[in-house]
Amino acid sequence: MYQLLKPLLFQFDPENVHYFVTRNLRRFNRFPGGATLSKALWGVEDKRLEREVFGLKFKNPVGLAAGFDKNAELISEMGNLGFGFVEVGTVTPLPQPGNDKPRMFRLPEDEALINRMGFNNHGVDVAAERIAAYRKSLKPGQQAIIIGGNIGKNKITPNEDAVSDYIKCFDRLFDVVDYFVVNVSSPNTPGLRALQEKEPLMHILNTLQQRNHKDGISRPILLKIAPDLTNEQLDDIADIVKQTGIAGIIATNTTISREGLTSKHKSETGGLSGIPLTKRSTEVIRYLYKVSKGSFPIIGVGGIHSAEDAMDKIAAGASLVQLYTGFIYEGPALIGRINKEILNRK
């Protein structure tokens, strides 16, 4: 069904289409029987898909990557489509509009996207309230989907004060999310990637770890990294995970590389995602898994457009996978195809 609509949708501005599709998805799920139909069409329910990773139980290993549901508006709907977990954000302490439009571009010949959204979001307070409302809406005995909170800094916050923004987001979301992701790897906030250097990154992660307890509860903290890091930098990342005791890594964010692109928008600034990222993100997963000897979990994301792409990342060392651009190009059926392939290989 989605593949029949896609040629029409791809005629319009991608950001406008995103809001059109998600708005109508919410309406469909609120219509009597809509949620049940979504689950019937796309969900794959099987106990053999369950995974326990960094102390959390996922109903299946296929998640929605950050960036799609920036403001925690689609948690129920994404669960009904068959995702095993949803990562909201990136959220910042204060609301911000993001970069000037247009700021998202399709590269259909390359099966890719370029975005320079710039952490546009309604702010951490709104996200926290919406996640809390989702949890309150659950019926007795109904299991909540695993929710991750992807946190960043506001554009106006200088890097030397960045830790305060991460603290604000961490504290505000602590009671409502299941895990955290520290995002210092987006190319669309000026200077953000400088925080991937070892010293500032250690400071942020150690500070969050020191606050990571409340009434005997702690939350897994993961770090999302860029695909453009060298092997030496990846060695540092593995060492940072060990030294700070964080739960794991998400590999990878979007890339600033434009190698091999053919589409007309190939020169737009921003982060590139989709098929051109498939190989590199898998290489990063494989390298980190090897150098760490599998000592921490890795969530694999980047260029997953087929079940085979997901299986390659799992074979390289990923415990879980996430979709974004592949979800846009292939539609919700991709979630089920991946889960069915996992079952076929049992």
GIJO-V430372 format. One record per residue. RES is the residue in one small letter. PSI is psi in whole degrees, 0 to 359 (none if undefined). NEAR is the number of other ideal C-beta (glycine too) atoms within 10 Angstrom. Layout:
# GIJO-V430372
[[RES/PSI/NEAR] [RES/PSI/NEAR]]
This chain:
# GIJO-V430372
[[m/314/9] [y/320/16] [q/334/10] [l/325/8] [l/335/11] [k/316/16] [p/324/9] [l/313/9] [l/324/16] [f/0/13] [q/349/8] [f/167/10] [d/129/14] [p/325/17] [e/319/17] [n/321/13] [v/320/18] [h/311/14] [y/324/10] [f/312/13] [v/314/14] [t/324/16] [r/316/11] [n/333/10] [l/319/19] [r/317/15] [r/316/11] [f/318/15] [n/339/21] [r/345/11] [f/140/10] [p/123/6] [g/351/10] [g/314/16] [a/318/16] [t/319/12] [l/320/13] [s/313/21] [k/321/16] [a/322/10] [l/320/14] [w/341/20] [g/148/19] [v/111/19] [e/118/10] [d/127/13] [k/334/6] [r/347/9] [l/348/19] [e/142/12] [r/138/17] [e/115/9] [v/137/19] [f/45/19] [g/4/11] [l/146/16] [k/115/12] [f/134/21] [k/336/22] [n/163/24] [p/13/23] [v/116/28] [g/166/25] [l/125/26] [a/158/26] [a/153/27] [g/332/24] [f/315/19] [d/73/22] [k/327/20] [n/21/16] [a/46/26] [e/350/19] [l/23/23] [i/308/22] [s/315/19] [e/319/21] [m/324/28] [g/321/25] [n/333/24] [l/349/24] [g/0/23] [f/145/28] [g/341/25] [f/159/25] [v/132/27] [e/115/30] [v/158/31] [g/192/26] [t/134/27] [v/150/27] [t/162/27] [p/313/21] [l/149/16] [p/148/15] [q/147/18] [p/343/12] [g/192/18] [n/167/18] [d/148/8] [k/154/13] [p/149/13] [r/8/19] [m/135/19] [f/132/22] [r/142/22] [l/76/23] [p/325/15] [e/333/12] [d/358/19] [e/57/19] [a/170/26] [l/149/23] [i/129/26] [n/146/24] [r/53/21] [m/317/21] [g/41/19] [f/44/24] [n/124/18] [n/166/25] [h/0/18] [g/157/18] [v/328/24] [d/317/15] [v/316/15] [a/315/29] [a/318/22] [e/321/14] [r/321/19] [i/318/22] [a/320/14] [a/321/12] [y/314/20] [r/322/13] [k/335/7] [s/348/11] [l/141/12] [k/156/5] [p/128/4] [g/348/5] [q/128/7] [q/132/9] [a/146/14] [i/149/20] [i/132/21] [i/127/23] [g/147/27] [g/112/27] [n/120/29] [i/145/29] [g/188/30] [k/153/28] [n/150/19] [k/324/18] [i/351/10] [t/121/20] [p/153/8] [n/326/15] [e/342/8] [d/9/11] [a/323/21] [v/328/19] [s/324/13] [d/319/20] [y/323/26] [i/314/17] [k/315/20] [c/317/29] [f/310/22] [d/320/15] [r/327/20] [l/352/26] [f/318/18] [d/349/14] [v/341/19] [v/164/25] [d/331/20] [y/164/22] [f/150/26] [v/124/26] [v/116/24] [n/106/28] [v/17/25] [s/3/23] [s/136/24] [p/4/19] [n/3/21] [t/119/24] [p/128/10] [g/354/12] [l/318/20] [r/344/19] [a/337/12] [l/353/22] [q/347/20] [e/151/13] [k/314/13] [e/307/7] [p/327/16] [l/317/20] [m/319/15] [h/313/15] [i/311/22] [l/318/23] [n/321/15] [t/316/16] [l/321/22] [q/325/14] [q/334/9] [r/1/13] [n/58/19] [h/137/11] [k/116/11] [d/40/5] [g/6/5] [i/139/9] [s/156/13] [r/140/23] [p/133/19] [i/126/22] [l/159/25] [l/128/25] [k/126/24] [i/159/26] [a/153/21] [p/353/26] [d/7/18] [l/146/20] [t/168/8] [n/325/12] [e/320/7] [q/324/14] [l/326/19] [d/318/15] [d/319/17] [i/314/22] [a/321/19] [d/321/14] [i/318/19] [v/316/21] [k/315/12] [q/321/12] [t/340/19] [g/20/12] [i/167/22] [a/332/22] [g/194/23] [i/144/27] [i/120/28] [a/111/33] [t/172/28] [n/192/25] [t/165/29] [t/154/23] [i/356/13] [s/149/13] [r/20/15] [e/128/9] [g/5/9] [l/149/17] [t/345/8] [s/159/17] [k/336/12] [h/14/18] [k/338/18] [s/1/10] [e/144/17] [t/156/13] [g/190/21] [g/132/21] [l/133/27] [s/167/27] [g/200/25] [i/320/20] [p/344/23] [l/349/24] [t/305/20] [k/313/14] [r/318/18] [s/323/26] [t/322/25] [e/318/16] [v/316/27] [i/311/27] [r/317/19] [y/312/19] [l/320/28] [y/319/23] [k/312/12] [v/331/15] [s/354/20] [k/36/8] [g/27/12] [s/350/12] [f/151/20] [p/150/19] [i/131/29] [i/123/28] [g/128/30] [v/142/31] [g/103/33] [g/30/28] [i/102/32] [h/2/20] [s/167/17] [a/323/20] [e/321/11] [d/317/23] [a/318/27] [m/326/18] [d/320/21] [k/321/26] [i/319/21] [a/329/14] [a/345/20] [g/2/20] [a/135/28] [s/328/20] [l/163/26] [v/160/26] [q/150/29] [l/148/25] [y/282/21] [t/320/28] [g/326/27] [f/321/23] [i/320/24] [y/325/20] [e/341/19] [g/178/17] [p/341/21] [a/336/16] [l/324/25] [i/310/27] [g/322/18] [r/320/18] [i/312/27] [n/322/26] [k/323/14] [e/322/15] [i/317/22] [l/323/13] [n/333/9] [r/6/10] [k/none/7]]
